[in-house]
């Protein structure tokens, strides 16, 4: 998915945290689109895991209490405010996983990293 917003977004990764210097003007998570190139709920209904990864959050299609696929926030970047920087930047309600995790801080430090040493 790339970034959660577009149109002027400026972010910095410093000290193992993500800082949003300027929010984008265009929200990418919206309730309806005019053209569908990938149907996440349908793919999830087939038992295939569906993830949407952005610079500040990771979302997964998960079944809600009624068994319907629903976009659920499962990870958030360190330094990011859940309400202001994620939920308020989505133009449709998003479920928050009860086991919401913080993304690994090594992703927000300069230089290369090894998956074997992440964490």
N, C-alpha and C positions, 0 to 999 in steps of 0.2 A: 504494500500500500504506500510505502514511502513515508510521507509526513502526515500528521493528523489534520493540519490546516495548510493552506497555500496562499500565495499572493502577499509576499512581503515578510514571511516567517523568517526570523533570525534566531538561531540557537547556538549555544556554546556548551562544550563539555569541558568542565574544569574540576579537578580534585575528586573525580569519581562521581560527579553529579551533573545532571543536565540543567542548564539554565535557559529559560526562554527570554531572550532579550526583547523581541518584538513578535507578537502573535500575528499569524496570518489572517487575512481578511475573509478567506473562503473556507467554510467548514466542509470536510469531505464525508463525514458520516451523516447522512441525510435519510429521511424517512422514505423517500421515493426518488427514482431516477427515470430518465426518459429512455434510456437504452441499457439493456442488461447483457453484459458480456460474460459474467460468471454468477451463478446462482448458488450462493453459500448455503442457504437453508436446504436446498434440494440435495446438494452434495453431502451435507452433514446427515441428511436423512438416509443416505446410503451407507452410513457408518464410517465415512471418511473424515478424519479430523480436518477442520477448517480454521486456520489462524490468519489474522490480519495483524501485521507487525508494522508499527510506526516508530518514529524517533523517541517517543515518550511513553508508549503503552503497547501492550499486546492484548488482542481481543481474540476470543474463540467462540465459535457457534456452539452453544450448549442447549440442551433441552430444558425448557422451563417446567413448572409444575403441571402444565397441561400437555407436555410432550412436544410442544412447538419449539423449533429452533429459534434461539434468541442470541443476539450479540452480547457477549459477556466479557467484561474487563477482567483479565487474569493476572497481568503484571503491569507495574508502573515504574518509571525511571526514578532513581534516587534524585531528590531535589525538586521534584515536580509535585505541585499541589493537586490532589485528587479532584477537588471540586472545580477550582479555577482553571487549571491547565488541561484537564481531561473531560470531565463530565459537561462543563459549560461550553466546551468546544465541539460538542456533538449536537446536531440539530434534531436528534431523536433520543428518547430515553434509552439508557444502556444499563444492563444489569451489572452489578459488581459482585464478583465471586467472593464467597465467604472466606476462601483461602487466598485472597489477593496477596501476591508476592511482589517484592521489589526486584527489579532487573539487576543483574550483576554489575557492580560498580566498575569493574574492569572495562566495561563497554564505553565508559565515559572518562577514560584516562588516555593521554596521548601515547602513541607508539603501538607497536604490535603486541598481541597477547596470544597465549596458547590456550586452546580449549581445555587441554589437560590440566592447566593450572588455574582456570577460571574459578572464581568462588572464593 
